[in-house]
Amino acid sequence: VQLQASGGGLMQAGGSLRLSCAAPPGFALGYYPIGWFRQAPEKEREAVSCISSSDDNTYYGDSVKGRFTISRDKSKNTAYLQMNNLKPEDTALYYCAITGLWDTCKDGLGTAVDFGSWGQGTLVTVSS
């Protein structure tokens, strides 16, 4: 399934952005583990956050803990990544992804290989 990530943009350090991840109509995004990843130029893809299928478990990378919050709204079939206190090092292309491996995100962030369906990415640029 093709996910649609949006909400990126240019923001000054200290500002906030909310990224959205939408699924096509008829696809129930709300029951899948969802991950957010990012990739900065010349760097490897990094796991940012993860939410389990039951929403009971959320995990964050060390670099974003306390600043980012993952959530989902099943009624809107959309997942979100609220990013506060943005820093220049948060500059990257952000992707959302889902997996049919139901235990993903129950005991940790998961890795990119665990996720099979990805969005096209949304660019976040944070200026100092």
CYANA upper distance limits for C-alpha pairs under 8 A (distance plus 0.5 A):
  1 VAL  CA     23 ALA  CA      8.15
  1 VAL  CA     24 PRO  CA      8.13
  1 VAL  CA    117 SER  CA      6.35
  1 VAL  CA    118 TRP  CA      8.19
  2 GLN  CA     23 ALA  CA      7.49
  2 GLN  CA     24 PRO  CA      7.67
  2 GLN  CA    117 SER  CA      7.12
  2 GLN  CA    118 TRP  CA      6.87
  2 GLN  CA    119 GLY  CA      6.38
  3 LEU  CA     21 CYS  CA      7.02
  3 LEU  CA     22 ALA  CA      6.27
  3 LEU  CA     23 ALA  CA      5.50
  3 LEU  CA     24 PRO  CA      7.46
  3 LEU  CA     96 CYS  CA      7.82
  3 LEU  CA     97 ALA  CA      7.81
  3 LEU  CA    117 SER  CA      7.77
  3 LEU  CA    118 TRP  CA      6.37
  3 LEU  CA    119 GLY  CA      4.66
  3 LEU  CA    120 GLN  CA      7.68
  4 GLN  CA     20 SER  CA      8.38
  4 GLN  CA     21 CYS  CA      5.95
  4 GLN  CA     22 ALA  CA      5.56
  4 GLN  CA     23 ALA  CA      6.89
  4 GLN  CA    119 GLY  CA      5.61
  4 GLN  CA    120 GLN  CA      7.00
  4 GLN  CA    121 GLY  CA      8.26
  5 ALA  CA     19 LEU  CA      7.48
  5 ALA  CA     20 SER  CA      6.04
  5 ALA  CA     21 CYS  CA      4.92
  5 ALA  CA     22 ALA  CA      6.98
  5 ALA  CA     94 TYR  CA      8.47
  5 ALA  CA     95 TYR  CA      7.14
  5 ALA  CA     96 CYS  CA      6.97
  5 ALA  CA    119 GLY  CA      6.23
  5 ALA  CA    120 GLN  CA      7.05
  5 ALA  CA    121 GLY  CA      6.21
  5 ALA  CA    122 THR  CA      6.34
  6 SER  CA     19 LEU  CA      6.18
  6 SER  CA     20 SER  CA      5.76
  6 SER  CA     21 CYS  CA      7.06
  6 SER  CA    121 GLY  CA      8.02
  6 SER  CA    122 THR  CA      6.00
  7 GLY  CA     17 LEU  CA      7.55
  7 GLY  CA     18 ARG  CA      6.48
  7 GLY  CA     19 LEU  CA      4.97
  7 GLY  CA     20 SER  CA      6.54
  7 GLY  CA    122 THR  CA      7.38
  8 GLY  CA     17 LEU  CA      7.57
  8 GLY  CA     18 ARG  CA      8.11
  8 GLY  CA     19 LEU  CA      6.76
  8 GLY  CA    122 THR  CA      5.73
  8 GLY  CA    123 LEU  CA      5.56
  8 GLY  CA    124 VAL  CA      5.25
  8 GLY  CA    125 THR  CA      8.28
  9 GLY  CA     17 LEU  CA      8.47
  9 GLY  CA    122 THR  CA      8.48
  9 GLY  CA    123 LEU  CA      6.65
  9 GLY  CA    124 VAL  CA      5.51
  9 GLY  CA    125 THR  CA      6.57
 10 LEU  CA    124 VAL  CA      6.68
 10 LEU  CA    125 THR  CA      5.24
 10 LEU  CA    126 VAL  CA      6.37
 10 LEU  CA    127 SER  CA      7.88
 11 MET  CA     15 GLY  CA      6.67
 11 MET  CA     16 SER  CA      7.90
 11 MET  CA     17 LEU  CA      8.28
 11 MET  CA     86 LEU  CA      8.37
 11 MET  CA    124 VAL  CA      8.25
 11 MET  CA    125 THR  CA      6.74
 11 MET  CA    126 VAL  CA      5.40
 11 MET  CA    127 SER  CA      6.76
 12 GLN  CA     86 LEU  CA      8.02
 12 GLN  CA     87 LYS  CA      8.50
 12 GLN  CA    126 VAL  CA      5.84
 12 GLN  CA    127 SER  CA      5.26
 12 GLN  CA    128 SER  CA      6.60
 13 ALA  CA     85 ASN  CA      7.29
 13 ALA  CA     86 LEU  CA      5.68
 13 ALA  CA     87 LYS  CA      5.44
 13 ALA  CA     88 PRO  CA      6.74
 13 ALA  CA    126 VAL  CA      6.26
 13 ALA  CA    127 SER  CA      6.20
 13 ALA  CA    128 SER  CA      5.77
 14 GLY  CA     84 ASN  CA      7.54
 14 GLY  CA     85 ASN  CA      4.56
 14 GLY  CA     86 LEU  CA      5.36
 14 GLY  CA     87 LYS  CA      6.93
 15 GLY  CA     84 ASN  CA      6.68
 15 GLY  CA     85 ASN  CA      5.84
 15 GLY  CA     86 LEU  CA      5.97
 16 SER  CA     82 GLN  CA      7.97
 16 SER  CA     83 MET  CA      5.90
 16 SER  CA     84 ASN  CA      4.87
 16 SER  CA     85 ASN  CA      6.58
 16 SER  CA     86 LEU  CA      6.64
 17 LEU  CA     82 GLN  CA      6.68
 17 LEU  CA     83 MET  CA      5.74
 17 LEU  CA     84 ASN  CA      7.20
 18 ARG  CA     80 TYR  CA      7.16
 18 ARG  CA     81 LEU  CA      6.09
 18 ARG  CA     82 GLN  CA      4.88
 18 ARG  CA     83 MET  CA      6.38
 19 LEU  CA     80 TYR  CA      5.95
 19 LEU  CA     81 LEU  CA      5.49
 19 LEU  CA     82 GLN  CA      6.88
 19 LEU  CA     83 MET  CA      8.31
 20 SER  CA     78 THR  CA      7.09
 20 SER  CA     79 ALA  CA      6.21
 20 SER  CA     80 TYR  CA      5.02
 20 SER  CA     81 LEU  CA      7.05
 21 CYS  CA     78 THR  CA      5.94
 21 CYS  CA     79 ALA  CA      5.46
 21 CYS  CA     80 TYR  CA      6.59
 21 CYS  CA     96 CYS  CA      6.73
 21 CYS  CA    119 GLY  CA      8.17
 22 ALA  CA     29 LEU  CA      8.28
 22 ALA  CA     77 ASN  CA      6.80
 22 ALA  CA     78 THR  CA      5.07
 22 ALA  CA     79 ALA  CA      7.08
 23 ALA  CA     27 PHE  CA      6.68
 23 ALA  CA     28 ALA  CA      8.01
 23 ALA  CA     29 LEU  CA      6.56
 23 ALA  CA     77 ASN  CA      6.93
 23 ALA  CA     78 THR  CA      7.20
 28 ALA  CA     74 LYS  CA      8.46
 28 ALA  CA     77 ASN  CA      6.98
 29 LEU  CA     74 LYS  CA      7.75
 29 LEU  CA     77 ASN  CA      6.03
 29 LEU  CA     78 THR  CA      7.36
 29 LEU  CA     79 ALA  CA      8.50
 30 GLY  CA     53 SER  CA      7.91
 30 GLY  CA     72 ARG  CA      7.54
 30 GLY  CA     73 ASP  CA      7.76
 30 GLY  CA     74 LYS  CA      5.40
 30 GLY  CA     77 ASN  CA      6.57
 30 GLY  CA     78 THR  CA      7.97
 31 TYR  CA     53 SER  CA      5.68
 31 TYR  CA     54 SER  CA      7.52
 32 TYR  CA     52 SER  CA      7.70
 32 TYR  CA     53 SER  CA      5.19
 32 TYR  CA     98 ILE  CA      6.69
 32 TYR  CA     99 THR  CA      6.84
 32 TYR  CA    100 GLY  CA      7.09
 32 TYR  CA    102 TRP  CA      7.52
 33 PRO  CA     50 CYS  CA      7.75
 33 PRO  CA     51 ILE  CA      6.16
 33 PRO  CA     52 SER  CA      5.01
 33 PRO  CA     53 SER  CA      4.83
 33 PRO  CA     54 SER  CA      8.44
 33 PRO  CA     98 ILE  CA      6.24
 33 PRO  CA     99 THR  CA      6.42
 33 PRO  CA    100 GLY  CA      7.96
 33 PRO  CA    101 LEU  CA      8.24
 33 PRO  CA    102 TRP  CA      7.07
 33 PRO  CA    103 ASP  CA      8.48
 33 PRO  CA    104 THR  CA      6.74
 33 PRO  CA    105 CYS  CA      6.94
 34 ILE  CA     50 CYS  CA      6.18
 34 ILE  CA     51 ILE  CA      5.91
 34 ILE  CA     52 SER  CA      7.24
 34 ILE  CA     53 SER  CA      7.98
 34 ILE  CA     79 ALA  CA      8.30
 34 ILE  CA     96 CYS  CA      7.54
 34 ILE  CA     97 ALA  CA      6.22
 34 ILE  CA     98 ILE  CA      5.11
 34 ILE  CA     99 THR  CA      7.41
 34 ILE  CA    105 CYS  CA      8.39
 35 GLY  CA     47 ALA  CA      7.98
 35 GLY  CA     48 VAL  CA      8.01
 35 GLY  CA     49 SER  CA      6.18
 35 GLY  CA     50 CYS  CA      4.78
 35 GLY  CA     51 ILE  CA      7.01
 35 GLY  CA     96 CYS  CA      6.16
 35 GLY  CA     97 ALA  CA      5.72
 35 GLY  CA     98 ILE  CA      6.75
 35 GLY  CA    109 LEU  CA      8.34
 35 GLY  CA    110 GLY  CA      8.43
 35 GLY  CA    115 PHE  CA      8.31
 36 TRP  CA     47 ALA  CA      6.88
 36 TRP  CA     48 VAL  CA      5.92
 36 TRP  CA     49 SER  CA      5.67
 36 TRP  CA     50 CYS  CA      6.80
 36 TRP  CA     81 LEU  CA      8.14
 36 TRP  CA     94 TYR  CA      7.45
 36 TRP  CA     95 TYR  CA      6.13
 36 TRP  CA     96 CYS  CA      5.00
 36 TRP  CA     97 ALA  CA      6.90
 37 PHE  CA     45 ARG  CA      7.13
 37 PHE  CA     46 GLU  CA      5.97
 37 PHE  CA     47 ALA  CA      4.98
 37 PHE  CA     48 VAL  CA      5.50
 37 PHE  CA     49 SER  CA      7.51
 37 PHE  CA     94 TYR  CA      6.19
 37 PHE  CA     95 TYR  CA      5.62
 37 PHE  CA     96 CYS  CA      6.79
 37 PHE  CA     97 ALA  CA      8.39
 37 PHE  CA    112 ALA  CA      8.28
 38 ARG  CA     45 ARG  CA      6.11
 38 ARG  CA     46 GLU  CA      5.80
 38 ARG  CA     47 ALA  CA      7.10
 38 ARG  CA     48 VAL  CA      7.17
 38 ARG  CA     92 ALA  CA      6.29
 38 ARG  CA     93 LEU  CA      5.89
 38 ARG  CA     94 TYR  CA      4.75
 38 ARG  CA     95 TYR  CA      6.43
 39 GLN  CA     43 LYS  CA      6.77
 39 GLN  CA     44 GLU  CA      6.54
 39 GLN  CA     45 ARG  CA      4.95
 39 GLN  CA     46 GLU  CA      6.61
 39 GLN  CA     92 ALA  CA      5.70
 39 GLN  CA     93 LEU  CA      5.77
 39 GLN  CA     94 TYR  CA      7.09
 40 ALA  CA     44 GLU  CA      7.81
 40 ALA  CA     45 ARG  CA      7.96
 40 ALA  CA     91 THR  CA      6.97
 40 ALA  CA     92 ALA  CA      4.68
 40 ALA  CA     93 LEU  CA      6.75
 41 PRO  CA     92 ALA  CA      7.62
 45 ARG  CA    112 ALA  CA      8.28
 47 ALA  CA     60 TYR  CA      8.46
 47 ALA  CA     61 GLY  CA      7.01
 47 ALA  CA    109 LEU  CA      7.28
 47 ALA  CA    110 GLY  CA      7.96
 47 ALA  CA    111 THR  CA      7.00
 47 ALA  CA    112 ALA  CA      7.64
 48 VAL  CA     60 TYR  CA      6.18
 48 VAL  CA     61 GLY  CA      5.53
 48 VAL  CA     64 VAL  CA      7.55
 48 VAL  CA    109 LEU  CA      8.26
 49 SER  CA     58 THR  CA      7.69
 49 SER  CA     59 TYR  CA      5.90
 49 SER  CA     60 TYR  CA      4.86
 49 SER  CA     61 GLY  CA      6.72
 49 SER  CA     69 THR  CA      8.47
 49 SER  CA     70 ILE  CA      7.15
 49 SER  CA    109 LEU  CA      6.77
 50 CYS  CA     58 THR  CA      6.03
 50 CYS  CA     59 TYR  CA      5.71
 50 CYS  CA     60 TYR  CA      7.18
 50 CYS  CA     70 ILE  CA      7.58
 50 CYS  CA    105 CYS  CA      6.16
 50 CYS  CA    108 GLY  CA      8.32
 50 CYS  CA    109 LEU  CA      5.96
 50 CYS  CA    110 GLY  CA      7.82
 51 ILE  CA     55 ASP  CA      6.36
 51 ILE  CA     56 ASP  CA      8.15
 51 ILE  CA     57 ASN  CA      6.22
 51 ILE  CA     58 THR  CA      4.98
 51 ILE  CA     59 TYR  CA      7.16
 51 ILE  CA     70 ILE  CA      7.36
 51 ILE  CA     71 SER  CA      7.81
 51 ILE  CA    105 CYS  CA      6.16
 51 ILE  CA    106 LYS  CA      8.30
 52 SER  CA     56 ASP  CA      6.88
 52 SER  CA     57 ASN  CA      5.79
 52 SER  CA     58 THR  CA      7.01
 52 SER  CA    102 TRP  CA      8.28
 52 SER  CA    103 ASP  CA      7.96
 52 SER  CA    104 THR  CA      6.99
 52 SER  CA    105 CYS  CA      5.19
 52 SER  CA    106 LYS  CA      6.04
 53 SER  CA    102 TRP  CA      7.05
 53 SER  CA    103 ASP  CA      8.43
 53 SER  CA    105 CYS  CA      8.36
 55 ASP  CA     71 SER  CA      8.49
 57 ASN  CA    105 CYS  CA      7.21
 57 ASN  CA    106 LYS  CA      6.25
 57 ASN  CA    107 ASP  CA      8.14
 58 THR  CA     70 ILE  CA      7.71
 58 THR  CA    105 CYS  CA      7.44
 58 THR  CA    106 LYS  CA      8.29
 59 TYR  CA    105 CYS  CA      7.68
 59 TYR  CA    108 GLY  CA      6.58
 59 TYR  CA    109 LEU  CA      5.96
 60 TYR  CA     64 VAL  CA      6.92
 60 TYR  CA     65 LYS  CA      6.08
 60 TYR  CA     68 PHE  CA      8.24
 60 TYR  CA    109 LEU  CA      7.12
 61 GLY  CA     65 LYS  CA      6.65
 61 GLY  CA    109 LEU  CA      7.89
 64 VAL  CA     68 PHE  CA      6.19
 67 ARG  CA     83 MET  CA      6.57
 67 ARG  CA     84 ASN  CA      5.59
 67 ARG  CA     85 ASN  CA      6.67
 67 ARG  CA     86 LEU  CA      8.23
 68 PHE  CA     81 LEU  CA      7.15
 68 PHE  CA     82 GLN  CA      5.93
 68 PHE  CA     83 MET  CA      4.97
 68 PHE  CA     84 ASN  CA      6.53
 69 THR  CA     81 LEU  CA      6.13
 69 THR  CA     82 GLN  CA      5.54
 69 THR  CA     83 MET  CA      7.16
 70 ILE  CA     79 ALA  CA      8.01
 70 ILE  CA     80 TYR  CA      6.21
 70 ILE  CA     81 LEU  CA      5.12
 70 ILE  CA     82 GLN  CA      6.90
 71 SER  CA     79 ALA  CA      6.28
 71 SER  CA     80 TYR  CA      5.76
 71 SER  CA     81 LEU  CA      7.08
 72 ARG  CA     77 ASN  CA      8.16
 72 ARG  CA     78 THR  CA      6.28
 72 ARG  CA     79 ALA  CA      4.47
 72 ARG  CA     80 TYR  CA      6.26
 73 ASP  CA     77 ASN  CA      6.53
 73 ASP  CA     78 THR  CA      6.01
 73 ASP  CA     79 ALA  CA      6.68
 74 LYS  CA     78 THR  CA      6.99
 86 LEU  CA     90 ASP  CA      7.02
 86 LEU  CA    126 VAL  CA      7.28
 87 LYS  CA     91 THR  CA      8.12
 87 LYS  CA    126 VAL  CA      6.64
 87 LYS  CA    127 SER  CA      8.18
 87 LYS  CA    128 SER  CA      7.93
 88 PRO  CA    125 THR  CA      7.84
 88 PRO  CA    126 VAL  CA      5.16
 88 PRO  CA    127 SER  CA      6.07
 88 PRO  CA    128 SER  CA      6.42
 89 GLU  CA    126 VAL  CA      8.03
 90 ASP  CA    124 VAL  CA      7.95
 90 ASP  CA    125 THR  CA      7.91
 90 ASP  CA    126 VAL  CA      7.17
 91 THR  CA    123 LEU  CA      8.25
 91 THR  CA    124 VAL  CA      5.83
 91 THR  CA    125 THR  CA      5.04
 91 THR  CA    126 VAL  CA      5.93
 92 ALA  CA    123 LEU  CA      6.54
 92 ALA  CA    124 VAL  CA      6.02
 92 ALA  CA    125 THR  CA      7.11
 93 LEU  CA    121 GLY  CA      6.30
 93 LEU  CA    122 THR  CA      6.00
 93 LEU  CA    123 LEU  CA      4.87
 93 LEU  CA    124 VAL  CA      6.60
 94 TYR  CA    121 GLY  CA      5.62
 94 TYR  CA    122 THR  CA      5.70
 94 TYR  CA    123 LEU  CA      6.59
 94 TYR  CA    124 VAL  CA      7.53
 95 TYR  CA    118 TRP  CA      7.36
 95 TYR  CA    119 GLY  CA      6.31
 95 TYR  CA    120 GLN  CA      7.13
 95 TYR  CA    121 GLY  CA      4.90
 95 TYR  CA    122 THR  CA      7.09
 96 CYS  CA    118 TRP  CA      6.40
 96 CYS  CA    119 GLY  CA      6.05
 96 CYS  CA    121 GLY  CA      7.71
 97 ALA  CA    115 PHE  CA      6.54
 97 ALA  CA    116 GLY  CA      7.63
 97 ALA  CA    117 SER  CA      5.91
 97 ALA  CA    118 TRP  CA      4.83
 97 ALA  CA    119 GLY  CA      6.78
 98 ILE  CA    115 PHE  CA      5.98
 98 ILE  CA    116 GLY  CA      6.89
 98 ILE  CA    117 SER  CA      5.95
 98 ILE  CA    118 TRP  CA      7.26
 99 THR  CA    104 THR  CA      8.03
 99 THR  CA    114 ASP  CA      7.12
 99 THR  CA    115 PHE  CA      5.06
 99 THR  CA    116 GLY  CA      5.95
 99 THR  CA    117 SER  CA      7.12
100 GLY  CA    115 PHE  CA      8.23
100 GLY  CA    116 GLY  CA      8.15
101 LEU  CA    114 ASP  CA      7.74
101 LEU  CA    115 PHE  CA      8.46
104 THR  CA    108 GLY  CA      8.14
104 THR  CA    109 LEU  CA      8.37
104 THR  CA    110 GLY  CA      6.63
104 THR  CA    114 ASP  CA      7.85
105 CYS  CA    109 LEU  CA      6.02
105 CYS  CA    110 GLY  CA      6.35
110 GLY  CA    114 ASP  CA      7.01
111 THR  CA    115 PHE  CA      7.91
